[in-house]
Amino acid sequence: MRFIPTSARRLGLPRRAVSQILLTQLALAAGVLALATGLFLAPLSAQLDDQAMRRALAIAQSAAADPSLAADLLVSGPVADTPVQAAAERIRRATGAEYVVVLDLNGIRRSHPSTDRIGLPVSTDPADALAGREVMEIDEGTLGRSARGKVPLLAADGEIVGAVSVGIAYDNVRDRLVGAIPGLLAYAGGALAAGALAAYLLSRRIHRQTRDLAFSDIAGLLAEREAMLHSIREGVIALDGKGRIRLVNDEAARLLGLTPDTAHTLAGLPLDEVLGAGRTTDVLSGRVTGRDLLAVQGPRVLVANRMPTSDGGAVATLRDRTELEHLGRELDSTKGLIDALRAQDHEHANRLHTLLGLLELGLHEEAVEFVTEVVGVHRTTAEQVTERVHDPLLAALLVGKATVAAERGVPLRLAPTALLPDRLVDPGGLVTILGNLVDNALDAAAGSAAPLVEIDIRADGRTAVLRVRDSGPGVPAGHREEVFTEGWSTKQPRAHRERGLGLALVRRLAERQGGSARAGEAADGGAEFSVVLPEALR
């Protein structure tokens, strides 16, 4: 059940995000339109006022420019039937003015549209016009509100004898303003319709992108996503369509060897720039495709899956398979030892039967020779290893591998130059390297005509040099770098773990110690893998 905000229910607002956005956009468009209309009408009103005042002033100036008007004013009295009244009314009718009033120096009307007001003082102060100044104004008079223009009336000698006041009814100005509003509203309505259509189309697009979720749902989903991404024990890294990082959760930062505190600052950076070149980058960026792809990042073995998104980006998940791979390798070693012990048990039973037969036949001397020979073979193998390899871990590994090799019918021997003192800095790392190389060599040599695996391990100052040769088919020249790539293998995968990690781990461990791992061709055919580890000895 989804939560509906109280304010939305109270106000009757739509709950869907797309509807809220549409209403907001329409309200904004209407508000902007109203504001623009108001801002347009305000200067239009002022402009119409100015035009009306200038028109009134122009009529007054034209009337005052007639010399006969001043002459008639001087000889006429303040009565209705005078040339001054006739001239003023003629001008008023010709120009459409509301009134044309001629006044004397005392402010007494000598003309007026209402003849009963002739001889009465004007309703507004004529001092400015009688002082020789022209006046434009909007004022209230006996005929109502009007736009006025006042000019002094000059006699032939230039002396001020009165003034002319012309008024244009303000209703005319207002009518012009009101007449302009329908056209303005038509344009405004068209703009509002266009804005509404654009808002609707944008809302439809947002509807598709938000999948008709409410804002509260979107906020809740974002909070849940953040909590989920940073709490799960699986690495998640999201990329955009250009291969730039969108987000990295805490587990992904840990698995990729990134600092968790700075993981949030990686957004927007290219993946190649953050991780550098390598298989991990190729898998996450989609240059290598497939499911459950293996990658080695630092000391970790990772399993990556990548899912494209609709916008051209992708979300990749990472799982840590390091411990599982170690367990798988230990299981392989244990299985090999069990097989070797089973073979030794069979061989030991056969030898006991042989010894029992010799004793029953009374061949006591032959029985002694037989036991001495059997014991001597195993003692010789162990003594040869411990004489040349002084580190107990490596020696034990080689003795165990020799037993496994014997059971598989592949002779395993140390090269005459093999000699390694007990001064290793990291014997565990060298055990992993040697174990992987010997396992691969035994697999390659097992099917050859004259199977053989030879190990040469020696010290050159503080540098450890390791070479493992086999009698197998060898590695083609075009694949001698590719064999060290994670996930690359010519063998069928085992049920409990993936192939293609052994040699990748060998190279990674060698490079971590500043060394190198290379594949080549043995002198008598087959493959030869060499590993050089500087500073491996104390």
Secondary structure, 3 states (H helix, E strand, C coil): CCCCCHHHHHHCCCCCHHHHHHHHHHHHHHHHHHHHHHHHHHHHHHHHHHHHHHHHHHHHHHHHCCHHHHHHHHHCCCCCCCHHHHHHHHHHHHHCCCEEEEEECCCEECCCCCHHHCCCECCCCCHHHHCCCCEEEEEEECCEEEEEEEEEEECCCCCEEEEEEEEEEHHHHHHHHHHHHHHHHHHHHHHHHHHHHHHHHHHHHHHHHHCCCCHHHHHHHHHHHHHHHHHCCCEEEEECCCCEEEEECHHHHHHCCCCHHHHHHHCCCEHHHHHCCCHHHHHHHCCCCCCCEEEEECCEEEEEEEEECCCCCEEEEEEECHHHHHHHHHHHHHHHHHHHHHHHHHHHHHHHHHHHHHHHCCCHHHHHHHHHHHHHHHHHHHHHHHHHECCHHHHHHHHHHHHHHHHHCCCEEECCCCEECCCECCHHHHHHHHHHHHHHHHHHHCCCCCCCEEEEEEEECCEEEEEEEECCCCCCHHHCCHHHCCCCCCCCCCCCCCCCCHHHHHHHHHHHCCCEEEEEECCCCCEEEEEEECCCEC
